Amino acid sequence: MKRLVPALALVSLLACRRDPEQGSPSESVETSWRTLPKGSTWLGAPPDDPCQRGEPEPRRWTLDHGLAVSATEVTQAQFARVMGFDPSYHQGCPGCPVDSVTFDEAAAYCNALTREASLDPCYRCELSDAADGVLCQTVRAPEACTGFRLPTREEWEYLARAGSPTPTHAGTITACMGRDEVSDRIAWYKANSSGWTHPVAQLEANPWGLFDTSGNVYEWVDEGGEPRRDFGLLRGGSWYHNAEHTRAASELRVPHERRLAYAGFRVVRTLGAASGPPLPLADHRDEEPPTLPSPSSYRPSAATVAAIAFTHAEPSELVPGCADENCVIERLIREAAKAGAALIVTPEYALAQFEAETCPDVGDEPADDPNERPLLARFAELADEVDAYVVINLETIDPASDARYNTVVALDPEGAVAGTHHKFELYGGERDALTPGGAVSTFDTPFGRVGLLTCADIYGRPHLHEELVNGLDARIVAWSAEWTVDDARRWQAAFAHDWKVFLVAANGARGVGRGAGVYGPDGEDLERLDARWPILYARLPGDMVADAAGLDTP
């Protein structure tokens, strides 16, 4: 269930008063400010950048207005004082940047500071269930607004570069995926963060006195006063991402309402502006985010995909009239197909199975032999009936060796086996009872090649991306899991972004809000929740999949 912003937070938007004085950025709830010089800079990735990831071509841009910038990312203590709550995944560190904050909450925070200073707000905010509590839209062109706000896309890169023509203000990153000397000086990132955010202002500031413009948390930006779009923009890299993401040109597109354990923000204010007229409010929620190219040989058609978020409650509580898990999954598959899903992914260990079934081969039609493989046959018949690709999880056995596997089976719309995958990264008690699989596998559909992975497989091999995506040309990954360790959604988007794939994640342990999701190749959250059932849907337009594959569409 979406969490509304507490009433205290909304009261604070109207009632709080304080003067923005300077203080210690790592401990104080006050904000330290820097005034940026006007000037010009190059934006985008230089052609000789070894870590270039398809960012915009370099272009010249000029800051022609005064700009005050918070020296640090907004901390947990600062956010909690103003808003009355702390959404951070990484709790218990007042001097760390606030994380898991939505674009709308960041904008609401800016409005709160604006009201404290008796300035004109840059955003119009209102309560909204759809936006996780509060929905904000830009009402004045940023450079014409006198209040506190988020930086624009161009302003953010200007302040991050601090006049430097190199990929970061400290120089060029050479170890894009590993430990990098330049990044170590200026950023908390994957290789040095120990999987956590860190107190702000602990590493080297840029020449303008701004800390953590690279790493720690990605920062929300306001895209230059455009009417609100469905997807917002994050800049600067984070504790979770590789060094290549800490470059000034690095960008990540995600929905405005998305909570990410690596997303925060900093605040700016135009100096010397006369308040401009309000912008016309509009909604651009039908716009698709840009995608980055990668090679493939497919020209996909559009398709709706579904991820089932099965939870282990009593079956009759999930689906009235069902006595076991198999009935629940069968009903959810039918509902997903009724909604138009062409690919339906079910979670790991979602089916109640009493004995291992013979390992199926691609092309098998198990529906023809229901006595030999009862559970597989039952769902093969169902795939044929609903005319959809269905991914299920079974324990299987190889009669020749008696080896037992945790197996994902993909069934095509005629009930034949389209693909099989034996889990290779076994977890916990699986290591005592099961045999690890070997090669990864894929199957072809009219909407693109689909790769199969199970739970911890996604972490299991150092070169899995090269094997599955670059080697086998998978453009969609069906991930079936029983992920219990943490909130899987906090890193699923990062995998989709880093691999440049669509990730359809069905998770049986955490339910709709925490373990399952559908993500695009820019890490964007694509799904919508079924009004009644624990099913997440996403529409993958053919041109969107083709773009991810680096293809031209007719």
Secondary structure, DSSP 8 states (H G I E B T S, - for coil): ------HHHHHHHHH---------TTT-SS--EEEE--EEEEES--TT-TT--S----EEEEE-SEEEEESS--BHHHHHHHHS----SS-S-TTSB--S--HHHHHHHHHHHHHHTT---SEEEEEETTTTEEEEEE-S-GGG--SEE--BHHHHHHHHHTT--SSBTTB----SSS--HHHHHH---TTTSTTS---TT-S---TTS---SSSSSEEEEB-TT--EESEEEEES--TTS-GGGGSTT-EEEEETT---TTEE---EEEES----------EETT----------S-----EEEEEE----S-HHHHSTT--SHHHHHHHHHHHHHHTTEEEEE--TT-S--SS-EE---TT--GGG-TTTSHHHHHHHHHHHHHTSEEEEEEEEEETTTTEEEEEEEEE-TTS-EEEEEE--S--TTHHHH-----S-EEEEETTEEEEEEETTHHHH-TTHHIIIIIIT---EEEEEE---SS-THHHHHHHHHHHTSEEEEEESSS-TTTT-EEE-TTS-B--EE-SSSSEEEEEE-HHHHHHHTT----
